[in-house]
């Protein structure tokens, strides 16, 4: 069968959006469509959009416009697609618009404008599906949507309420990925800690054994595949404490991506964060207990500077928290108004220049902390996962480094490795973000 019909894909946004795109690509290949590498090679282009902040909306609209100019036949999906009026106001000539997590609707639109050659042939796709990541790591999305109403966020209106995937389905996907050679699973969702809440943690089955639909039990089962398991978007609920013994025992990676967002009780309350009652002193005590339970723990977090009404004193509370918490990895974003977010109506907005200046000051403080913490690793032997090999040596990641958002471990003048290999290395140097090593 000749695969004559081709689809181009432009995918923007977060790993959750990439996971949606992978599901669509898998279904396209099963129906005989070819995935085109360029606009010119495509019979139709699918643009998977982001719509979280104004800058992302602008980027998505630009991508749609480029696809229309270069190809002419465009279907839009993703988070911005949930705001169909915004898309159509800018680009009324698109063929169809669907929201996020809408594979059925996307496929129906493609069928209408570019019918498939045949009914689905599952044999055309690998067991693990078609993925956008390298062969050695993969995102594992365990739920969709979110039940929180954070005032700066419109994700619940875009992706809906929390909808956890059945635990057996998640574990079966993980099994297929592991058997296909994936060496690291990155567990993602909008709120990973809440996995199973909507299902009241009901018991599912996998491999003939009962497994509760809850994060702790899911992680314990994922540990059985013998590969790295890394947790992202983990809200600091009390149940997170139950994960630390798994990390200390080496069953899952000692890594927590916890979006604290701020440290001022008043700002957290204005944000309507689920952990708003966890004031800085309480959170510092929890971090201390986490590190006591698992000394190797790496904590990553994100923060917003210049939230409406944030005073200089409240920003200083955030800096003081960072100085005390000494988090390993930090990302910071100057507050950006999002159309439809209730934070836009809060009084005393912070001027844009001040928002950005506070972000800069926060990151300067964190760079010093990061440089000190990485310098402490010099002389240690650690395990790394190889991402790439070039003419200068190996580019790898430690257990404390997630792909694309954290640092790298550079192993100079060593070439006897391939992506997906685990290596033992000795750290020889460090800077504010990366480690440098020699093979052991």
Buried (B, 14 or more C-beta within 10 A) or exposed (E): EEEEBBBBBBBBBBBBBBBBBBBBBBBBBBBBBBBBEEBEEBBBBBBBBBBBBEEBBEBBBEBBBBBBEBBEBBBBBBBBBBBBEBBEEBBEEBBBBBBBBBBEBBBEBBEEEBEBBEEBBEEBBEEBBBBBBBEBBBBBBBBBBBBBEBBBBBBBBBBBEBBBBBBBEBBEBBBBBBEBEBBBBBBBBBBBBBBBBBBEBEEBEBEEEEBBBBBBBBBBBBBEBEBBBBBBBBBBBEBBBBBBEBBBEEBBBBBBBBBBBBBBBBBBEBBBBBBBEBBBEEBBEBBEEBBEBBEBBBBBBBBBBBBBBBEEEBBBBBBBBBEBBBBBBBBBBBBBBBEEBBBEEBEEBBEEEBBBBBBEBBBEBBBEBBEEBBBEBBEEEBBBBBBEBEEEBBBBBBBBBBBEEBBBBBBEEBEEBEBBBBBEBBBBBBEBBBBBBBBE
